[in-house]
Amino acid sequence: MRKHFTLEYWIDDGWYVGRLKEVPGVFSQGESLQELEDNIQDAYHLMIEDENLLSVNAQTKEVGIEV
């Protein structure tokens, strides 16, 4: 399956730096836009692997938060 996300990126000291807007915490960088795209995919996959490992013994509870 292929999912589509929004890559928000900017140039900082000659490096392309970016994040996936729909997935908080997935950031990366690259010397080119293509390298950034490759690295952001790797970062996404690593995050998914970590979440899968953490959720094996995880429990959940609904909580209310005043907004």
Backbone as XML, in Angstrom:
<?xml version="1.0"?>
<chain id="A" units="angstrom">
  <residue number="1" name="MET">
    <atom name="N" x="0.836" y="-1.174" z="0.000"/>
    <atom name="CA" x="0.000" y="0.000" z="0.000"/>
    <atom name="C" x="0.886" y="1.245" z="0.000"/>
  </residue>
  <residue number="2" name="ARG">
    <atom name="N" x="0.443" y="2.256" z="-0.693"/>
    <atom name="CA" x="1.195" y="3.514" z="-0.762"/>
    <atom name="C" x="0.347" y="4.617" z="-0.148"/>
  </residue>
  <residue number="3" name="LYS">
    <atom name="N" x="0.898" y="5.324" z="0.823"/>
    <atom name="CA" x="0.229" y="6.468" z="1.434"/>
    <atom name="C" x="0.913" y="7.739" z="0.939"/>
  </residue>
  <residue number="4" name="HIS">
    <atom name="N" x="0.173" y="8.820" z="0.916"/>
    <atom name="CA" x="0.726" y="10.101" z="0.474"/>
    <atom name="C" x="0.690" y="11.088" z="1.639"/>
  </residue>
  <residue number="5" name="PHE">
    <atom name="N" x="1.803" y="11.789" z="1.828"/>
    <atom name="CA" x="1.941" y="12.765" z="2.891"/>
    <atom name="C" x="2.449" y="14.078" z="2.295"/>
  </residue>
  <residue number="6" name="THR">
    <atom name="N" x="2.324" y="15.138" z="3.063"/>
    <atom name="CA" x="2.825" y="16.442" z="2.644"/>
    <atom name="C" x="4.216" y="16.654" z="3.228"/>
  </residue>
  <residue number="7" name="LEU">
    <atom name="N" x="5.212" y="16.789" z="2.362"/>
    <atom name="CA" x="6.572" y="17.086" z="2.797"/>
    <atom name="C" x="6.733" y="18.597" z="2.815"/>
  </residue>
  <residue number="8" name="GLU">
    <atom name="N" x="6.890" y="19.150" z="3.999"/>
    <atom name="CA" x="7.162" y="20.577" z="4.144"/>
    <atom name="C" x="8.676" y="20.711" z="4.301"/>
  </residue>
  <residue number="9" name="TYR">
    <atom name="N" x="9.314" y="21.519" z="3.458"/>
    <atom name="CA" x="10.777" y="21.602" z="3.516"/>
    <atom name="C" x="11.256" y="23.029" z="3.314"/>
  </residue>
  <residue number="10" name="TRP">
    <atom name="N" x="12.483" y="23.242" z="3.741"/>
    <atom name="CA" x="13.138" y="24.541" z="3.611"/>
    <atom name="C" x="14.635" y="24.295" z="3.479"/>
  </residue>
  <residue number="11" name="ILE">
    <atom name="N" x="15.365" y="25.328" z="3.086"/>
    <atom name="CA" x="16.818" y="25.206" z="2.939"/>
    <atom name="C" x="17.475" y="25.947" z="4.093"/>
  </residue>
  <residue number="12" name="ASP">
    <atom name="N" x="18.387" y="25.254" z="4.780"/>
    <atom name="CA" x="19.087" y="25.805" z="5.937"/>
    <atom name="C" x="20.575" y="25.528" z="5.774"/>
  </residue>
  <residue number="13" name="ASP">
    <atom name="N" x="21.368" y="26.567" z="5.575"/>
    <atom name="CA" x="22.821" y="26.439" z="5.358"/>
    <atom name="C" x="23.149" y="25.455" z="4.244"/>
  </residue>
  <residue number="14" name="GLY">
    <atom name="N" x="22.379" y="25.503" z="3.157"/>
    <atom name="CA" x="22.642" y="24.647" z="2.013"/>
    <atom name="C" x="22.045" y="23.254" z="2.108"/>
  </residue>
  <residue number="15" name="TRP">
    <atom name="N" x="21.416" y="22.901" z="3.212"/>
    <atom name="CA" x="20.787" y="21.593" z="3.397"/>
    <atom name="C" x="19.282" y="21.713" z="3.225"/>
  </residue>
  <residue number="16" name="TYR">
    <atom name="N" x="18.686" y="20.714" z="2.598"/>
    <atom name="CA" x="17.230" y="20.619" z="2.536"/>
    <atom name="C" x="16.770" y="19.933" z="3.826"/>
  </residue>
  <residue number="17" name="VAL">
    <atom name="N" x="15.942" y="20.626" z="4.576"/>
    <atom name="CA" x="15.436" y="20.112" z="5.850"/>
    <atom name="C" x="13.927" y="20.030" z="5.719"/>
  </residue>
  <residue number="18" name="GLY">
    <atom name="N" x="13.329" y="18.947" z="6.231"/>
    <atom name="CA" x="11.891" y="18.835" z="6.074"/>
    <atom name="C" x="11.237" y="17.943" z="7.105"/>
  </residue>
  <residue number="19" name="ARG">
    <atom name="N" x="9.905" y="17.974" z="7.047"/>
    <atom name="CA" x="9.096" y="17.168" z="7.948"/>
    <atom name="C" x="7.830" y="16.739" z="7.222"/>
  </residue>
  <residue number="20" name="LEU">
    <atom name="N" x="7.232" y="15.656" z="7.712"/>
    <atom name="CA" x="5.934" y="15.237" z="7.201"/>
    <atom name="C" x="4.875" y="15.920" z="8.036"/>
  </residue>
  <residue number="21" name="LYS">
    <atom name="N" x="4.062" y="16.756" z="7.421"/>
    <atom name="CA" x="3.074" y="17.543" z="8.168"/>
    <atom name="C" x="2.059" y="16.652" z="8.888"/>
  </residue>
  <residue number="22" name="GLU">
    <atom name="N" x="1.689" y="15.532" z="8.291"/>
    <atom name="CA" x="0.664" y="14.671" z="8.870"/>
    <atom name="C" x="1.198" y="13.714" z="9.930"/>
  </residue>
  <residue number="23" name="VAL">
    <atom name="N" x="2.514" y="13.634" z="10.075"/>
    <atom name="CA" x="3.103" y="12.677" z="11.014"/>
    <atom name="C" x="4.086" y="13.421" z="11.921"/>
  </residue>
  <residue number="24" name="PRO">
    <atom name="N" x="3.611" y="13.919" z="13.057"/>
    <atom name="CA" x="4.499" y="14.669" z="13.962"/>
    <atom name="C" x="5.728" y="13.845" z="14.357"/>
  </residue>
  <residue number="25" name="GLY">
    <atom name="N" x="6.861" y="14.490" z="14.361"/>
    <atom name="CA" x="8.085" y="13.824" z="14.791"/>
    <atom name="C" x="8.916" y="13.233" z="13.676"/>
  </residue>
  <residue number="26" name="VAL">
    <atom name="N" x="8.428" y="13.238" z="12.444"/>
    <atom name="CA" x="9.216" y="12.701" z="11.339"/>
    <atom name="C" x="9.882" y="13.873" z="10.610"/>
  </residue>
  <residue number="27" name="PHE">
    <atom name="N" x="11.162" y="14.066" z="10.914"/>
    <atom name="CA" x="12.001" y="15.114" z="10.331"/>
    <atom name="C" x="13.221" y="14.463" z="9.704"/>
  </residue>
  <residue number="28" name="SER">
    <atom name="N" x="13.816" y="15.120" z="8.717"/>
    <atom name="CA" x="15.090" y="14.655" z="8.174"/>
    <atom name="C" x="15.723" y="15.790" z="7.380"/>
  </residue>
  <residue number="29" name="GLN">
    <atom name="N" x="16.852" y="15.475" z="6.754"/>
    <atom name="CA" x="17.562" y="16.454" z="5.943"/>
    <atom name="C" x="18.327" y="15.733" z="4.847"/>
  </residue>
  <residue number="30" name="GLY">
    <atom name="N" x="18.790" y="16.500" z="3.855"/>
    <atom name="CA" x="19.580" y="15.935" z="2.774"/>
    <atom name="C" x="20.286" y="17.042" z="2.018"/>
  </residue>
  <residue number="31" name="GLU">
    <atom name="N" x="21.306" y="16.657" z="1.271"/>
    <atom name="CA" x="22.048" y="17.639" z="0.473"/>
    <atom name="C" x="21.280" y="18.058" z="-0.772"/>
  </residue>
  <residue number="32" name="SER">
    <atom name="N" x="20.269" y="17.283" z="-1.158"/>
    <atom name="CA" x="19.412" y="17.612" z="-2.298"/>
    <atom name="C" x="17.972" y="17.289" z="-1.906"/>
  </residue>
  <residue number="33" name="LEU">
    <atom name="N" x="17.036" y="17.763" z="-2.700"/>
    <atom name="CA" x="15.635" y="17.470" z="-2.424"/>
    <atom name="C" x="15.372" y="15.968" z="-2.534"/>
  </residue>
  <residue number="34" name="GLN">
    <atom name="N" x="15.986" y="15.311" z="-3.500"/>
    <atom name="CA" x="15.810" y="13.864" z="-3.653"/>
    <atom name="C" x="16.362" y="13.117" z="-2.437"/>
  </residue>
  <residue number="35" name="GLU">
    <atom name="N" x="17.528" y="13.545" z="-1.949"/>
    <atom name="CA" x="18.100" y="12.897" z="-0.765"/>
    <atom name="C" x="17.196" y="13.119" z="0.450"/>
  </residue>
  <residue number="36" name="LEU">
    <atom name="N" x="16.635" y="14.307" z="0.580"/>
    <atom name="CA" x="15.685" y="14.562" z="1.658"/>
    <atom name="C" x="14.492" y="13.626" z="1.544"/>
  </residue>
  <residue number="37" name="GLU">
    <atom name="N" x="13.931" y="13.473" z="0.342"/>
    <atom name="CA" x="12.791" y="12.566" z="0.158"/>
    <atom name="C" x="13.153" y="11.137" z="0.550"/>
  </residue>
  <residue number="38" name="ASP">
    <atom name="N" x="14.319" y="10.663" z="0.150"/>
    <atom name="CA" x="14.769" y="9.311" z="0.525"/>
    <atom name="C" x="14.920" y="9.194" z="2.036"/>
  </residue>
  <residue number="39" name="ASN">
    <atom name="N" x="15.547" y="10.211" z="2.652"/>
    <atom name="CA" x="15.784" y="10.170" z="4.096"/>
    <atom name="C" x="14.491" y="10.284" z="4.893"/>
  </residue>
  <residue number="40" name="ILE">
    <atom name="N" x="13.524" y="11.050" z="4.403"/>
    <atom name="CA" x="12.263" y="11.205" z="5.125"/>
    <atom name="C" x="11.484" y="9.890" z="5.076"/>
  </residue>
  <residue number="41" name="GLN">
    <atom name="N" x="11.605" y="9.163" z="3.972"/>
    <atom name="CA" x="10.973" y="7.836" z="3.901"/>
    <atom name="C" x="11.603" y="6.888" z="4.909"/>
  </residue>
  <residue number="42" name="ASP">
    <atom name="N" x="12.933" y="6.919" z="5.002"/>
    <atom name="CA" x="13.622" y="6.083" z="5.999"/>
    <atom name="C" x="13.188" y="6.454" z="7.409"/>
  </residue>
  <residue number="43" name="ALA">
    <atom name="N" x="13.100" y="7.757" z="7.698"/>
    <atom name="CA" x="12.688" y="8.218" z="9.023"/>
    <atom name="C" x="11.267" y="7.759" z="9.338"/>
  </residue>
  <residue number="44" name="TYR">
    <atom name="N" x="10.385" y="7.802" z="8.360"/>
    <atom name="CA" x="9.008" y="7.351" z="8.552"/>
    <atom name="C" x="8.982" y="5.860" z="8.886"/>
  </residue>
  <residue number="45" name="HIS">
    <atom name="N" x="9.718" y="5.063" z="8.116"/>
    <atom name="CA" x="9.733" y="3.617" z="8.362"/>
    <atom name="C" x="10.327" y="3.280" z="9.724"/>
  </residue>
  <residue number="46" name="LEU">
    <atom name="N" x="11.362" y="3.980" z="10.137"/>
    <atom name="CA" x="11.934" y="3.753" z="11.460"/>
    <atom name="C" x="10.932" y="4.103" z="12.560"/>
  </residue>
  <residue number="47" name="MET">
    <atom name="N" x="10.181" y="5.177" z="12.379"/>
    <atom name="CA" x="9.180" y="5.575" z="13.359"/>
    <atom name="C" x="8.087" y="4.514" z="13.459"/>
  </residue>
  <residue number="48" name="ILE">
    <atom name="N" x="7.643" y="3.970" z="12.328"/>
    <atom name="CA" x="6.611" y="2.933" z="12.322"/>
    <atom name="C" x="7.126" y="1.672" z="13.021"/>
  </residue>
  <residue number="49" name="GLU">
    <atom name="N" x="8.371" y="1.284" z="12.767"/>
    <atom name="CA" x="8.956" y="0.115" z="13.430"/>
    <atom name="C" x="8.993" y="0.321" z="14.935"/>
  </residue>
  <residue number="50" name="ASP">
    <atom name="N" x="9.414" y="1.516" z="15.380"/>
    <atom name="CA" x="9.465" y="1.813" z="16.812"/>
    <atom name="C" x="8.080" y="1.760" z="17.431"/>
  </residue>
  <residue number="51" name="GLU">
    <atom name="N" x="7.075" y="2.299" z="16.747"/>
    <atom name="CA" x="5.707" y="2.271" z="17.268"/>
    <atom name="C" x="5.205" y="0.846" z="17.389"/>
  </residue>
  <residue number="52" name="ASN">
    <atom name="N" x="5.523" y="0.002" z="16.404"/>
    <atom name="CA" x="5.094" y="-1.391" z="16.454"/>
    <atom name="C" x="5.733" y="-2.121" z="17.624"/>
  </residue>
  <residue number="53" name="LEU">
    <atom name="N" x="7.008" y="-1.850" z="17.887"/>
    <atom name="CA" x="7.682" y="-2.483" z="19.014"/>
    <atom name="C" x="7.108" y="-2.019" z="20.346"/>
  </residue>
  <residue number="54" name="LEU">
    <atom name="N" x="6.813" y="-0.724" z="20.454"/>
    <atom name="CA" x="6.276" y="-0.177" z="21.693"/>
    <atom name="C" x="4.858" y="-0.648" z="21.974"/>
  </residue>
  <residue number="55" name="SER">
    <atom name="N" x="4.070" y="-0.867" z="20.927"/>
    <atom name="CA" x="2.665" y="-1.197" z="21.130"/>
    <atom name="C" x="2.420" y="-2.659" z="21.459"/>
  </residue>
  <residue number="56" name="VAL">
    <atom name="N" x="3.440" y="-3.508" z="21.419"/>
    <atom name="CA" x="3.259" y="-4.931" z="21.696"/>
    <atom name="C" x="2.670" y="-5.147" z="23.090"/>
  </residue>
  <residue number="57" name="ASN">
    <atom name="N" x="3.195" y="-4.486" z="24.102"/>
    <atom name="CA" x="2.711" y="-4.653" z="25.467"/>
    <atom name="C" x="1.977" y="-3.423" z="25.981"/>
  </residue>
  <residue number="58" name="ALA">
    <atom name="N" x="1.638" y="-2.527" z="25.101"/>
    <atom name="CA" x="1.012" y="-1.278" z="25.529"/>
    <atom name="C" x="-0.470" y="-1.478" z="25.841"/>
  </residue>
  <residue number="59" name="GLN">
    <atom name="N" x="-0.942" y="-0.712" z="26.790"/>
    <atom name="CA" x="-2.351" y="-0.661" z="27.125"/>
    <atom name="C" x="-2.847" y="0.746" z="26.801"/>
  </residue>
  <residue number="60" name="THR">
    <atom name="N" x="-4.143" y="0.897" z="26.669"/>
    <atom name="CA" x="-4.699" y="2.213" z="26.371"/>
    <atom name="C" x="-5.782" y="2.579" z="27.372"/>
  </residue>
  <residue number="61" name="LYS">
    <atom name="N" x="-6.001" y="3.861" z="27.528"/>
    <atom name="CA" x="-7.038" y="4.393" z="28.405"/>
    <atom name="C" x="-7.448" y="5.733" z="27.840"/>
  </residue>
  <residue number="62" name="GLU">
    <atom name="N" x="-8.751" y="5.958" z="27.718"/>
    <atom name="CA" x="-9.241" y="7.228" z="27.230"/>
    <atom name="C" x="-9.184" y="8.247" z="28.363"/>
  </residue>
  <residue number="63" name="VAL">
    <atom name="N" x="-8.688" y="9.446" z="28.067"/>
    <atom name="CA" x="-8.611" y="10.513" z="29.051"/>
    <atom name="C" x="-9.233" y="11.769" z="28.473"/>
  </residue>
  <residue number="64" name="GLY">
    <atom name="N" x="-9.799" y="12.590" z="29.338"/>
    <atom name="CA" x="-10.347" y="13.858" z="28.920"/>
    <atom name="C" x="-9.353" y="14.976" z="29.193"/>
  </residue>
  <residue number="65" name="ILE">
    <atom name="N" x="-9.269" y="15.918" z="28.278"/>
    <atom name="CA" x="-8.356" y="17.050" z="28.415"/>
    <atom name="C" x="-9.154" y="18.333" z="28.199"/>
  </residue>
  <residue number="66" name="GLU">
    <atom name="N" x="-9.087" y="19.232" z="29.143"/>
    <atom name="CA" x="-9.770" y="20.515" z="29.035"/>
    <atom name="C" x="-9.095" y="21.365" z="27.972"/>
  </residue>
  <residue number="67" name="VAL">
    <atom name="N" x="-9.853" y="21.888" z="27.030"/>
    <atom name="CA" x="-9.276" y="22.740" z="25.973"/>
    <atom name="C" x="-9.921" y="24.108" z="25.972"/>
  </residue>
</chain>
